[in-house]
């Protein structure tokens, strides 16, 4: 069906949301605006759905949410005799509406819907799936995207984000549904009355917090530490549970950034509510300077990621990268558990392929295996699942990705800013008692293992033509595998994760990569530097992940900037 016919169909049928009705009326006769909203459907994948709020098949709205949920319901009914789904949302615009719409569809299909009464962090949904013995979970969130976005993330019965196989099966069901005539609905209040919809009991959140506390490496170290913390939930879902865990472990000096304390899907103080970006951290940094805090914690809107800043000796503050926090946490957990003699047999740490290679050297020091997985925390969750099948979950020590996502423990299968916030504070208190700041800790690790500088550069390709442009860039790179050097550095290998092939430049041989296929190309250079090119799975952008290695920060930073310029040239976006 062409876009204008789809537009007419929506104007005839999408009558329930006045905002959508108004939007559809406002674009009448505007072919470009109509095309942008209807030229495709938001595709349901392993990351679920994500898109700009608004009218149309290429937007997030109640009809798209119902449509996807009906597909999920059909999938569950085909695979389970009886099923239940845990549902929550964060502070984004219409998250509360989408949560209820999903519950209405599930209940109408005979599927029990457990609904969070108020906004919750993403990892809580992963926990609830297993705690409540559900067959799936839904988290309504667009993570750290700008305010105009929302999304819909699905979990399987194991608490992991859906696998490719399951997501494809759900998407197949969705494709067979008419958005307006095939979706079943009941009234939300009716569902509460007949028990097909039920609010999640507070005892579940108590159980979640108890499981988080079990991940402490040095219990009790925070009590009496004098650690002064500034915290911002960036107007998101972390406010209650992060503050609760910090209180329960003994961090009694926590000051919250008032402007970013309460839920606000407009994110007026930080248009891009991402702890990777200094603008989002600025109010927290200002407050740190005002009260002379030791540490800044900032969780993103769905509280699965956390960024930090630490005070330096001169009273200024250093923003730590996701890699640096992960480096310190990995070293802290392994060194303490080694000293306590409680590392399990055959322990391992998991990181993604775009996360710092310095972790390999730390793992080697402590006799720990390092496993590399594709980008996306679901792949770290799958490593835990494999251990669970053999009864050896204790072997999993820690997992993280460079984009500020961390998980210690196996109680959830997704990154968790609540446990990460707890461990970061515990780590700061531990080193504080040794007379060290976290700045001094990361500096000492760089001195010991070498300075690995990592930087991510993003290039946006918006609109209907953006996807074609991104595909063209990746196609062009694959047509140029004869390249032998970058900036005078020999290429040791080119890893094409879509082809599952490593092209070894030294031997001229091709080796199989035993990971799921992913549209990622990595250029590994002979001195430890690298360029990795990866189109985002959730946003219209291509990301360059750059690693520069040097004897100090200045040298490594110089290499990084040179590699970014070269990466731009390779992609043709210079």
Number of C-alpha atoms within 10 A of each C-alpha: 8 10 19 17 11 18 23 13 12 21 19 10 13 19 12 10 12 10 12 20 18 13 14 21 11 11 13 14 10 10 11 12 13 19 19 17 22 22 18 15 14 19 18 22 22 22 21 23 24 26 22 19 19 20 26 28 23 21 25 24 23 23 22 21 23 25 24 28 25 26 26 26 29 18 19 21 15 10 11 10 7 13 19 25 30 31 32 30 31 30 28 29 19 19 22 18 14 27 24 24 20 29 31 27 27 30 28 21 19 14 21 23 30 25 22 22 16 13 22 26 30 29 26 28 29 30 26 26 26 21 17 14 16 22 22 28 28 27 27 31 27 26 24 23 22 18 20 17 20 29 26 26 23 29 30 20 18 21 30 28 28 23 18 13 11 18 22 15 17 25 20 15 18 22 15 10 16 10 19 15 8 13 19 17 17 16 15 18 12 13 19 15 11 10 14 22 25 19 15 19 12 11 9 15 16 12 14 19 19 13 17 22 19 13 19 19 19 16 13 15 21 25 16 11 19 14 20 18 22 23 27 30 28 37 29 29 28 32 25 15 21 24 21 14 19 23 16 16 18 19 24 18 14 17 18 19 21 15 15 23 18 16 20 20 23 17 23 14 17 21 16 19 29 25 29 23 14 15 16 22 25 14 18 28 27 13 18 26 14 9 12 15 22 23 26 28 25 29 33 28 32 30 29 26 31 30 27 27 25 23 21 14 10 6 13 13 21 16 21 18 21 24 25 24 25 28 22 19 21 20 20 21 20 26 17 14 17 14 10 11 9 10 22 16 11 12 20 20 23 25 27 21 19 27 24 23 20 20 21 17 15 21 19 11 12 15 16 21 16 19 15 18 22 19 21 21 23 22 23 28 22 19 18 25 19 12 15 15 9 8 10 16 18 17 20 23 24 21 28 28 26 25 22 27 24 27 30 26 20 21 19 26 28 30 28 27 30 30 27 28 24 23 24 22 24 27 22 23 25 20 16 18 12 9 9 13 22 24 18 14 16 17 16 12 17 19 12 11 14 18 21 24 26 24 18 17 13 15 14 14 16 13 12 15 10 14 15 11 14 21 13 13 18 18 12 13 15 13 9 10 13 9 13 16 15 18 11 8 13 17 22 20 22 24 22 23 21 14 16 19 19 19 20 16 19 11 9 9 11 15 12 13 15 10 14 13 14 16 16 22 23 21 24 23 22 13 13 14 23 24 24 21 25 22 23 16 16 16 13 18 19 21 16 24 25 27 28 25 22 19 13 15 17 12 14 20 20 14 19 26 15 14 22 19 12 16 21 14 11 15 18 11 10 9
